[in-house]
Every structure is written in structure tokens, then in C-alpha cells.
Amino acid sequence: MTIIKIGIIGAGSAGLFAANELGKLVLRNAQISIFEQGPEIDKRHCPIKEEELACALCDPCRIMSGVGGAGCFSSGILNLNKNIGGHLGELCHDANLNADEIIQQIDDFFVQNGAPNKIFDPFEKAKKEKLRELRRKCASVDIRFVPVKQRLLGSQKTTEVITSIQKFLESNYNIEIIPNTKVTKFDDQRNLYFDGEKKENFDYLLIAPGRWGMVWLAQQCVKLGIKTFYEPLDIGVRVEVPAIIMEDVCHIQRDPKFHILSHTYNDFIRTFCVNHKGYVIKETYDEKIAGVNGHQLTTEGKSENSNFAFLIRQQLTSPLQDTTEYGKSISKQTSILGGYKPLIQTLGDLRRGHRSRKSLIDRNPVQPTLKDATPGDIAMAYPYRFVKDIIEGLEILEKVIPGVSNNSTLLYAPEFKRSAKRVDTNSFLESNKLKNIFFAGDGAGESRGIIGAAVTGIIAAHGIINKINCK
């Protein structure tokens, strides 16, 4: 029996769920290897106490890469909706798959591997009237609220779930997950090259390097003549307010999705990654960029504050289209002003054009959960347009969530989600240029988030399976 060799770059959501699909359907005659640049889960960062969450996590590579991907140390929100996380409905339709069924399959697999049973469902009968009232309030001020059924893993639980998934793949399908192994390049003959000149050939490749590997992938595509397309940039701030301000809306939906258009520029702004009773944490990226994120350790949360990303979407056109480089330049400038720490500022100071100082932050009614940030002036780093959008957007949201636009509201910068360049692929995410090479996940510009990446991994797996079955 001929052994089919399948190589997967990246052990994030896309790579793991693709491997699971492949393991189920081509088990007997396939050798599936997942190469991951970062370490195994228990080696990804040193243990920290909950009250020390505001400290900088260790090696940036260990946070953004490793088994479980960048999502492993997020709050672990699973958005069970095909309209969140990319054009999942369209992608599945093009591949002749049912998006709702695929998302349910992904959710079931998470639960089988230890995800909490609790679902946060805004459509529950008990929430019907509150959801209706929230949607009415949003509609009255031109905010679009997107109701989404969600499962919250929590930062602590996510690592346990990913560990269980890894063990399942290894024991049930004999899939080999190889950590601490950096793929330096791949070629048109489906060879993977590792540190030094070592290489290995595969019948099929799935490239899913995640957010940490998206710049590398774009560079590889240039060398191989694979077309790529710039995607919009999401950049803004992380907002921190007293948890009681978010209590009512988070009761309806744990991670509420509000879509807003700013008055002056008509820019699209969205809330993202709401951590109710959670913590703001520092994330260090490449080139000494100190950004921020939010963590929710458990489904209940223990902090007195809540935080969320408030992101402006910006598409660039001629002559500059490189949204990745543009976002990086803003983020780097912000980090420089913060002494390579995130900037923190009250909304009141941003409105008045004043730099926040430590003495003010110390007596501010809202105390920061991230202590390792530099009081400063976000307007010194961000373009005027983005500052205007942030202020206007929060004032609009204030009409739905009273108190969110208080002068004491804390803003952290930079908060940015760099979009990968989308790779030119067919309906099963196979390269239109190179035979038997597939792409999936956030790093290939096909998705945003844990569920979206998993969906694209499964689509690519079906593409590989179809080609195997046709032989």
C-alpha cells in the first residue's frame, strides 16, 4: 500500500482541525506531520499567578506561536456563527460544504476535548425581551448589533483543551506534531526546508502558519510567484471600564459584537474580544512592538473591570496598499513613545489633548489591570483620523452602554489585528498556481479567529481528500 505523505505547517486551529479531518478520512494510508515553529503548550510561557497577569508574558514567539497557535492564550471565545471570523458561509458554499454543520462539528470536537458545556446564547427564551430591547436601542442610534451564540473556554481552560486535542490526534490517528521546528521555506515541488539545508518532500502540503507566520508566508509567495491580495487593517485601542458598566449587555451576549460608523469619516468600527471581569495584558511582537490584548482566565471572571478591543477598519489603495506595514509603523511609533511598553491614557485626557500622567492614573476611578504600561498621549502616535474615530465611536456606543464613554475610561494602545495577505486559491483553498499546495487560517488571510481558522482548515482537508480519492 502506497503511503501518502501530508505535511502541515502550523499547529494552530487551522492545522489541528485539518489534521483531525484528514485523520478521520485517510487514516490507513496517510502519514500526517504537523510542523510547529513554537514549543508545546506546557513550554509556551512560564507559570504566572492570576494577580500577576498584568506582567509581561515571556518570549513573544511563545505567546503567538506554539501548539494551539495564537488563540491558545486568548480568552478562548468560540463564535458559533458563519458571519463572524471571515466569509465562512461563502467559503463553505464554494466547497459544497454546509457552514452551520461544519461549525457545529468544530464545537462538538472542542466539547469532547474538555471545553465547558455552558453556551452563551442571546436567543434563549429568558433573554428574548432583553435582546429585543438591546437591538432596539442599537437601531435607534445607527449601531448594528450582531447576535452570536458563543462558547467561552477561558485562558486557563484553553490550554487544557488544546492539550487534549493534541493527545487525541496523536493516539487515534498517529499524527505527528513536531514542535520547535521552523520551516524556512517551501518550493513548487512540495519540499519543506528546515533550519540548515535539511528538506523533506510531501505529496500534499497545507500551509497554515497563523498570525505569527503571515509575513513569512507573504515573502514565500512572492518568491514562488503566487498572487496575494492585501486585506484591511484593524487598529484601535483596548478599552477598560468598570465591569458593572458591561454587566447587562454581557448577560445577553458574553462577547457582544457592535458595528459602528463614525460620524466624521464614516469609518467602520467594531468591538472585539470583550473580556467581562477580565484583564488587559501586554503582548510583545517582533521588532520591539509592545501591544495589548485581553484575557479572561475563567468563564466567570474575577476582575472588577471589563475590557474590549475597539477597532477601526482601514483599507488602503494606491500608491500604498500594504496594510501590514502601515499598521506596524503606527504600532512601532506607539511603542517607542511608551518606552517599548503600551501607552495608557484616560478618555478624558485624549478628548482634552492632554497627556495622562502617573499621578492622574493613580487616582483615576478606573484602575488599570495592566500595570506595565506607560501613561502618555495616544494622539502623539495615532493619526488624527483614528483618534477622532475612537472618540466619536465611544460616544455613539455610550447611548447603548451608559458609562463606556466616561472621562475615566482607560484606553491602551496599540491594539491592532494585522491582516495577512490573502493567498490566491481555488474553492478548496488550493493554490491556483502550484498543484497540491493548500492554504488555510489567519496567516493565509482566509479567516479571523479560532472557529474561522478551523473552518478553513477543514475546507482545505476536504480539498486534499478529494484529490486523494480521485487517484
Order of alpha helices (4+ residues) and beta strands (2+ residues): beta-alpha-beta-alpha-beta-alpha-alpha-alpha-beta-beta-alpha-beta-beta-beta-beta-beta-alpha-beta-beta-alpha-beta-beta-beta-beta-beta-alpha-beta-alpha-alpha-beta-alpha-beta-beta-beta-alpha
